[in-house]
Amino acid sequence: MDSKGARMASGCLVSAAEAAERGLAYINPRPCECEWCGRALKPLGAVLNGRVAWVSHEECGCEASLAAAAEEEARKAEEHERAGVSRLLAAGIPKRFLDAPIRVQACERYLLEFGDNPERGLYIHGGVGTGKTELASALARRFVEAGYRTRLTTTIGMLERIRETYGNEASSLEACKLFGKCDVLILDDLGKENSSAWSVMTLFHLVNMRYEEMLPTIVTSQYDPSRLSARIGRGGERETAESVASRIVGMSMTVRLLGTDRRRI
Ligand SMILES: [Zn+2]
């Protein structure tokens, strides 16, 4: 048992003297000493069915043992932090934007009100360099930390991932579920993908799946809402593209990013 475990459990552990006093059965404990200062430490035992099992020892409390315990705590905290970071990376947040702040008030408000309106998405649009990916990452982090199964992906990345599964029904279904059924999908740079009948139909399938499941989708794009449909459907599939765009925009609060100010209009 580690020292923290011993601390937590010491309330119900007994020393040899206590065990003798209470008439408990035990074999004599092996002597133990502080690994830092060498002081002899009282062994502590757990009582089960009237017998004592020696599982721990008292804490020494010398400077070196306290320092070692503090170091151990710090190591665990760091491990915890690393686990948190790997959760963020696993959700698709780029390393560069792990600590991105939410600089847009409208998005803070969106998060605050999210509980009242959990199927509402966001449509964030603005030119190149307005911080769309940074903002998408910051939003993703907040959702991950709040315990939502969150997936951040570029639209191109998502379509590639699904295309790779083409011909394999099981993994195709899995990919669709990954994006279609996660609690929060954040789709970066919609409209940048090539437009083909396949890409538009796939987007429709996903967006519609989320619409029917009442799951929120956050989208970033260079294109303002009125141009989205034409952009997605520039390869032909205009009607389906229209459905994709109206589902997305219709379910979302629109946020426009301006230059480096990143303010909402
Ligand atoms: Zn000691």
Residues whose N, C-alpha, C, O or C-beta is under 5 A from the ligand:
A	BS01	ZN	C34 W36 C37 G38 R39 C60 C62 S65
